[in-house]
Amino acid sequence: MPELFDKFLIKTLRKDKELLEKTKIPTVTVSAAYREDLKRVHGYPTDDTIPDVVFSRAHYSMAAGIAVKAWGNKVDPSKMWVVDPTNYVSHKQWRSILLTEDIGKLLARNPSLKAIKDFIDKFARQSLPILKSITPPLLHLTENIKYPILSLHIAAGNILIGQGKRVVQVITDPHVRDEYVFFADKDTALFCVFNEQTKTEFLEKAALMGKEANPDRVIVTGPPVDPRIVACREKKLPWRNGCLNLCLTTGGLGTNSKEMLQVVEQLIPRLKQKNCSFKLLVYAGTHKDIRDEILRIAKENRVKVGLKNDKKAELRVLYHPQLIDANEDLIKYAFPWAHGFITKPSGDMAYDAVASGSFILTLDEWGEWEEKIREVFEQKEISRVALTENIAAQLEVLTSAQGKAQSWVEKAMNNAQRIDPLFLHGAREIIEVVKKFK
């Protein structure tokens, strides 16, 4: 058992381990240390002000979305349980978690360091300090599990496959890193992939690496999206005129923060205009510094920031120091409301935005996989690259229509409404794969 000095975490570890051993779909991911929410879930005292250590919203939100689909109307640990070993890294190894987050934030927020990030993506991902840290708690949590384990993160999946566990590994993006095919020839592993092109890429890469991958063990499921987000499209009408609802978002590491502030600097002053044609909601995630900068800009321009549930407010900011709460706010207040999202084309925000029936204006990509995601939705005419240096003028063009013709915004939202069901029901399909894995 990992050496934990928080008596309540010792108790939650014991409970999480028991639930993973009893549930039909034991699930692991690597996204964040949301320790206070863990204590709340298991009925122990919590402090809602302690900030989480966050690497990724995607790896949490996708796992949570599959869980919501598995549970139905209420949480049912017997059907599925999700655990992130990051929560149970030992006190001795905790510095490596903080170091990983610091490195991630530095790279995510500084485009000039892209070459270093690309090097890590290509050569050093399997050597990052976090891997050594999460391995002991991950092995402890899963040592007695009999059912196949669903993995939403390649590091966790590879560790478990290497230990002889049966694993269903989800490849969430239309891009296959080398790490995904390390165990492509193992009959103890199944792989859920984005689409047919991703399946072909997986099999090609496996062959190039000398792995005999069985095509029947690579199943096209589509990306996992929270069914609560998919449900938003049913009540969302494509925008034709009137006020345009815009949501500007960051990621788990505060990615694109400079671009976001550039957009905010242009749009917030316009909110004071008498006939302003849009409203703005900014998702700052768990990042207080981004939230504070937006509030500063709003104050300088004498623009009032409304409460998060005030749909009539010209400007709102979603922020919470803890990931689970921040994600729930995003699902509750952003996806049902927004006509469009200004966001990086990531494996969570892009899928979620389109599934909710919205258009996308994309910020700079974080890596090659996000370039592919951007291309997927550009080809479907749902997405365009955001012109962050002149976003107001771009929005004016995209909302304009000549005569009876549709504006680009209306066309894009109609295309999102008609998206292939593959992009909507990945959570359901992944659950079926796990259930059928013998």
PyMOL commands that set and color helices and strands:
alter all, ss='L'
color gray80, all
select helices_A, chain A and resi 7-22+35-41+58-71+85-88+94-108+111-127+129-142+154-162+178-181+196-208+215-217+227-235+257-272+288-300+323-334+349-355+368-379+388-398+408-417+421-423+426-436
alter helices_A, ss='H'
color red, helices_A
select strands_A, chain A and resi 26-28+32-33+53-54+81-83+149-151+167-170+189-193+218-220+244-249+278-285+315-319+340-343+359-362+383-385
alter strands_A, ss='S'
color yellow, strands_A
deselect
rebuild
show_as cartoon
